[in-house]
Structure formats: C-alpha cells, structure tokens
Amino acid sequence: NWCFPPGRRVQSSKLSPTPPRLLTEEEYRLQGEVETRKALAELRSFCQSPEFSAWSTVSRIQSPKRFADFVGGASHVTPSEVSVHEREFGLESLFIDEQLFEEDDDDDDGDEDSASDSFAG
C-alpha cells in the first residue's frame, strides 16, 4: 500500500470484478462431455468400493443387469435412448422447432390482420 498514492487505492477499490467469460457452444458441449465422463468414472469407482451396498441398491432398481453392466464398464445409455435424445434435442429438433415457430408467427400475423379488419367494418 505504501507505493500507491491514496487516490489510486480508492480508484482500485471501486472497480467491480470482471464477469467471467461465457463459453462458446463448442466449449460448453466439450465441458459437458468431459465432466459427464469424469462423474460416471467416479460413480463406477464408488459402486465397486467396499462402502457401497450392492445388494440394497440392486434390490431397488428396475434393471439390475444393466446396472451391473454399467459398473463393469458398459455405457450408461442404450443406443435407442441416444436415438430418442437426438430426435428430441438434436439438430433435427432445432430445425423442427424453427419451422413450428415460423408457422406460428405467420398464423399470428394473419389472425391479427383479419381481426382488425372485422373490427374496422
């Protein structure tokens, strides 16, 4: 503090922290993949540890074989689940959503015109 003049200290204390940089779409996707892989590895490791009560867990889940396969290293999702997800949230769904919203916008414009014409007459 002794090397900065008093005015400089006041000025620097008034500066607000800079907001964090937002991720790009690609960085967001990549971070999601990395963090998901890491969390799944931690879950597998815990499920293989002595602290984990396998019998009580298996008795409460619907698909014990699928769970055992996951703990053994298999994927946590099936190909059909991936396909459903892609249809609902992938690029194809974005295209369909855009078309739906464009059609709704066109319909709304037409309805407003016809409604204002009926009130004018």
C-alpha positions as CSV (number, residue, x, y, z in Angstrom):
1,N,0.0,0.0,0.0
2,W,2.9,2.4,0.6
3,C,3.8,2.5,-3.1
4,F,0.4,3.6,-4.4
5,P,-0.9,7.1,-3.9
6,P,-4.1,7.4,-1.8
7,G,-6.2,8.3,-4.9
8,R,-5.0,5.2,-6.6
9,R,-6.2,3.0,-3.7
10,V,-9.7,4.5,-3.8
11,Q,-10.0,4.1,-7.5
12,S,-8.9,0.4,-7.5
13,S,-11.4,-0.4,-4.7
14,K,-14.3,1.0,-6.8
15,L,-13.6,-1.3,-9.7
16,S,-16.1,-4.1,-10.0
17,P,-14.9,-7.6,-10.7
18,T,-14.9,-8.5,-14.3
19,P,-17.6,-11.0,-15.3
20,P,-16.5,-14.5,-16.3
21,R,-16.1,-15.2,-20.0
22,L,-19.1,-17.1,-21.4
23,L,-18.4,-20.4,-23.1
24,T,-18.8,-20.9,-26.8
25,E,-21.3,-23.6,-27.9
26,E,-18.4,-26.0,-28.6
27,E,-16.7,-25.3,-25.3
28,Y,-20.0,-25.9,-23.5
29,R,-20.5,-29.2,-25.3
30,L,-16.9,-30.3,-24.7
31,Q,-17.0,-29.4,-21.0
32,G,-20.3,-31.3,-20.6
33,E,-18.7,-34.4,-22.2
34,V,-15.6,-34.2,-20.1
35,E,-17.5,-33.7,-16.8
36,T,-20.0,-36.4,-17.6
37,R,-17.2,-38.9,-18.3
38,K,-15.5,-37.9,-15.1
39,A,-18.6,-38.2,-13.0
40,L,-19.5,-41.6,-14.5
41,A,-16.0,-42.9,-13.7
42,E,-16.4,-41.6,-10.1
43,L,-19.8,-43.4,-9.8
44,R,-18.3,-46.6,-11.2
45,S,-15.4,-46.4,-8.7
46,F,-17.8,-45.8,-5.8
47,C,-20.0,-48.7,-6.9
48,Q,-17.0,-51.0,-6.8
49,S,-15.8,-49.8,-3.4
50,P,-16.4,-51.7,-0.1
51,E,-18.6,-48.9,1.2
52,F,-21.2,-49.4,-1.5
53,S,-24.1,-51.7,-0.5
54,A,-24.7,-53.5,-3.8
55,W,-27.5,-55.8,-2.5
56,S,-29.6,-52.9,-1.2
57,T,-29.1,-50.9,-4.4
58,V,-29.8,-53.8,-6.8
59,S,-33.0,-54.7,-4.9
60,R,-34.4,-51.2,-5.5
61,I,-33.6,-50.7,-9.2
62,Q,-35.6,-51.9,-12.3
63,S,-32.7,-53.3,-14.3
64,P,-30.0,-54.9,-12.1
65,K,-28.3,-56.5,-15.2
66,R,-28.0,-53.1,-16.9
67,F,-26.6,-51.6,-13.6
68,A,-24.1,-54.4,-13.3
69,D,-23.0,-53.9,-16.9
70,F,-22.6,-50.2,-16.2
71,V,-20.4,-50.8,-13.2
72,G,-18.4,-53.3,-15.3
73,G,-17.7,-50.5,-17.9
74,A,-20.6,-50.6,-20.3
75,S,-22.3,-47.4,-21.5
76,H,-24.8,-45.7,-19.2
77,V,-27.3,-45.2,-22.1
78,T,-28.6,-47.6,-24.7
79,P,-28.5,-46.9,-28.5
80,S,-32.3,-46.4,-28.5
81,E,-32.0,-43.8,-25.7
82,V,-29.4,-42.0,-27.7
83,S,-31.6,-42.0,-30.8
84,V,-34.6,-40.7,-28.8
85,H,-32.4,-37.9,-27.3
86,E,-31.1,-36.9,-30.7
87,R,-34.7,-36.7,-32.1
88,E,-35.8,-34.6,-29.1
89,F,-32.8,-32.4,-28.5
90,G,-30.5,-32.7,-31.5
91,L,-30.2,-30.6,-34.6
92,E,-33.2,-32.2,-36.2
93,S,-35.4,-31.0,-33.3
94,L,-34.0,-27.5,-33.6
95,F,-34.9,-27.4,-37.3
96,I,-38.5,-28.6,-36.5
97,D,-38.9,-26.1,-33.7
98,E,-37.8,-23.3,-36.0
99,Q,-40.4,-24.4,-38.6
100,L,-43.1,-24.6,-35.9
101,F,-42.3,-21.1,-34.6
102,E,-42.2,-19.6,-38.1
103,E,-45.6,-21.1,-38.9
104,D,-47.0,-19.8,-35.6
105,D,-45.6,-16.3,-36.3
106,D,-47.1,-16.4,-39.8
107,D,-50.5,-17.5,-38.4
108,D,-50.4,-14.8,-35.7
109,D,-49.8,-12.1,-38.3
110,G,-52.7,-13.3,-40.4
111,D,-55.1,-13.6,-37.4
112,E,-54.3,-10.0,-36.3
113,D,-55.0,-8.6,-39.8
114,S,-58.3,-10.4,-40.1
115,A,-59.3,-9.5,-36.5
116,S,-58.5,-5.8,-37.1
117,D,-60.5,-5.9,-40.4
118,S,-63.6,-7.3,-38.7
119,F,-63.5,-4.5,-36.1
120,A,-63.0,-1.8,-38.6
121,G,-66.1,-2.8,-40.6
